[in-house]
Amino acid sequence: MRQRPRLVSLIAATILFGACATNFTPELVRQEIVTQRGDDPLRAFELNLGRFTTLLIKSALAGEDGELPFAGLNSLQLAVYEVSADSGAALDVTRFSFTGWDQVLRVQEPNSSGMVLVQPRGDSIGDLVVVGSGPRKVVYARLTGRLSRELPNALGDVLRDGGPDEVQKILSQLGQ
């Protein structure tokens, strides 16, 4: 009789943890680089800005009209990995396994790939991940807060038109 409560608890835990969203982190992206390419990145830059630091930076970047770039942003993770060009094709970020995210954009071309994923929160976006890869660079960013519903498509356009270099350029402005 004692086995039944344990079995029920085990089944409940499996269902709950199985339904959880993938927790994107710089480490997850780094592991995917190693898995797909067989070697570590040559160089890595990782930045993690929490709520307070993000607020200070946004305030410093506010325009004359007081408008804040990336309004509603609470935190930002940004990672840029330089990879060897002679390790083969660009990392295919569309092969990332994920659950609990809505896919806004998926781009796969011979020398680049990219994805924009979101987790909506009411009338805004609560969590946004953008990952882009070119022949020598992989860029990952995760933005959290109460973000505009237009932001995922805007970052998707930047990723599609300018690749990971352009995404890095735009998001790096927040970290300066």
C-alpha positions as CSV (number, residue, x, y, z in Angstrom):
1,M,0.0,0.0,0.0
2,R,2.9,2.4,0.7
3,Q,4.1,2.1,-2.9
4,R,0.9,3.7,-4.4
5,P,1.6,7.2,-3.0
6,R,5.2,7.1,-4.2
7,L,4.0,6.0,-7.7
8,V,1.4,8.7,-7.8
9,S,4.1,11.3,-6.8
10,L,6.5,10.0,-9.3
11,I,3.9,10.2,-12.1
12,A,2.9,13.7,-11.1
13,A,6.5,14.9,-11.0
14,T,7.2,13.4,-14.4
15,I,4.2,15.2,-15.9
16,L,5.1,18.5,-14.3
17,F,8.7,18.5,-15.2
18,G,8.0,17.1,-18.7
19,A,5.7,20.1,-19.3
20,C,8.3,22.7,-18.3
21,A,9.8,25.0,-20.8
22,T,13.3,24.6,-22.0
23,N,15.6,26.8,-19.9
24,F,17.8,28.5,-22.4
25,T,21.2,29.6,-21.1
26,P,24.6,30.5,-22.6
27,E,25.8,27.0,-21.3
28,L,23.0,25.3,-23.3
29,V,24.1,27.1,-26.5
30,R,27.8,26.3,-25.8
31,Q,26.9,22.6,-25.3
32,E,25.0,22.6,-28.6
33,I,28.1,24.1,-30.4
34,V,30.3,21.3,-29.0
35,T,27.6,18.6,-29.9
36,Q,27.2,19.8,-33.5
37,R,30.8,20.9,-34.3
38,G,32.9,18.7,-32.1
39,D,34.9,21.4,-30.5
40,D,34.6,24.3,-28.0
41,P,34.2,27.8,-29.3
42,L,37.5,29.7,-29.9
43,R,36.4,32.7,-27.9
44,A,33.3,33.5,-25.8
45,F,31.7,36.7,-24.5
46,E,28.9,36.2,-22.0
47,L,26.9,39.0,-20.4
48,N,24.2,38.7,-17.8
49,L,22.4,41.9,-16.8
50,G,19.8,41.6,-14.0
51,R,16.9,43.9,-13.2
52,F,18.8,46.7,-11.5
53,T,21.7,46.9,-14.0
54,T,19.2,46.8,-16.9
55,L,17.2,49.7,-15.4
56,L,20.3,51.8,-15.0
57,I,21.5,51.2,-18.5
58,K,18.0,51.8,-20.0
59,S,17.8,55.1,-18.1
60,A,21.2,56.2,-19.3
61,L,20.2,55.4,-22.9
62,A,16.8,57.2,-22.8
63,G,16.4,59.6,-25.6
64,E,15.5,63.3,-25.2
65,D,11.8,62.4,-25.3
66,G,12.4,60.1,-22.3
67,E,11.6,57.0,-24.4
68,L,13.5,54.0,-23.3
69,P,14.9,51.5,-25.7
70,F,13.6,48.0,-25.2
71,A,10.9,49.3,-22.9
72,G,9.7,46.7,-20.3
73,L,13.1,44.8,-20.4
74,N,14.0,43.4,-16.9
75,S,17.0,41.3,-17.8
76,L,19.2,40.4,-20.7
77,Q,21.6,37.5,-21.3
78,L,23.9,37.9,-24.3
79,A,26.5,35.4,-25.4
80,V,28.7,35.6,-28.5
81,Y,30.8,32.6,-29.5
82,E,33.5,32.7,-32.1
83,V,33.8,29.3,-33.9
84,S,36.4,27.9,-36.2
85,A,35.5,28.4,-39.9
86,D,37.3,25.1,-40.8
87,S,35.1,23.0,-38.5
88,G,32.5,22.7,-41.2
89,A,29.2,24.4,-41.9
90,A,27.6,27.0,-39.7
91,L,25.9,25.7,-36.5
92,D,22.3,24.8,-37.3
93,V,20.4,26.4,-34.4
94,T,17.1,25.1,-35.8
95,R,18.2,21.7,-34.5
96,F,17.9,22.9,-30.8
97,S,15.4,20.8,-28.9
98,F,13.0,23.0,-27.0
99,T,9.6,22.8,-25.3
100,G,7.2,25.4,-23.9
101,W,8.2,28.1,-26.4
102,D,6.3,29.6,-29.4
103,Q,8.5,29.8,-32.5
104,V,8.2,33.2,-34.2
105,L,11.0,32.7,-36.8
106,R,13.1,29.8,-38.1
107,V,15.7,30.4,-40.8
108,Q,17.9,27.8,-42.3
109,E,20.3,28.6,-45.1
110,P,23.6,27.0,-46.1
111,N,25.8,29.5,-44.2
112,S,23.5,30.7,-41.5
113,S,20.6,29.8,-39.3
114,G,18.4,31.4,-36.7
115,M,15.4,31.2,-34.4
116,V,13.3,33.6,-32.4
117,L,11.2,32.0,-29.6
118,V,8.8,33.6,-27.2
119,Q,6.7,32.9,-24.1
120,P,3.8,35.3,-24.1
121,R,2.6,36.8,-20.9
122,G,-0.9,38.3,-21.3
123,D,-0.8,41.2,-23.8
124,S,3.0,41.2,-23.9
125,I,6.0,38.9,-24.3
126,G,7.4,37.7,-21.0
127,D,10.5,35.9,-22.3
128,L,12.2,36.0,-25.7
129,V,15.2,34.0,-27.1
130,V,17.0,34.8,-30.3
131,V,19.8,32.5,-31.5
132,G,21.7,33.1,-34.8
133,S,24.6,31.4,-36.4
134,G,27.0,32.3,-39.2
135,P,30.2,30.7,-40.5
136,R,32.3,32.1,-37.7
137,K,29.9,33.3,-35.0
138,V,27.0,32.1,-32.8
139,V,24.9,34.8,-31.0
140,Y,22.5,34.0,-28.2
141,A,20.2,36.4,-26.4
142,R,17.5,36.0,-23.9
143,L,15.3,39.0,-22.9
144,T,12.8,38.9,-20.1
145,G,10.3,41.4,-18.8
146,R,7.0,42.8,-20.2
147,L,8.2,43.2,-23.8
148,S,6.4,44.6,-26.7
149,R,4.6,42.1,-29.0
150,E,6.4,43.8,-31.9
151,L,9.9,43.0,-30.6
152,P,10.1,39.3,-31.7
153,N,9.3,40.2,-35.3
154,A,11.7,43.2,-35.2
155,L,14.5,41.1,-33.9
156,G,13.6,38.4,-36.4
157,D,13.9,40.9,-39.3
158,V,17.3,41.9,-38.0
159,L,18.4,38.3,-37.8
160,R,17.1,37.4,-41.2
161,D,18.5,40.5,-42.9
162,G,21.7,41.1,-41.0
163,G,22.5,37.8,-39.4
164,P,24.1,37.2,-36.0
165,D,26.4,40.2,-36.4
166,E,23.5,42.7,-36.6
167,V,21.7,41.1,-33.6
168,Q,24.9,41.3,-31.6
169,K,25.3,45.0,-32.6
170,I,21.8,46.0,-31.5
171,L,21.8,44.0,-28.2
172,S,25.4,45.0,-27.3
173,Q,24.2,48.6,-27.2
174,L,22.3,47.7,-24.0
175,G,25.5,46.3,-22.4
176,Q,27.6,49.4,-23.1
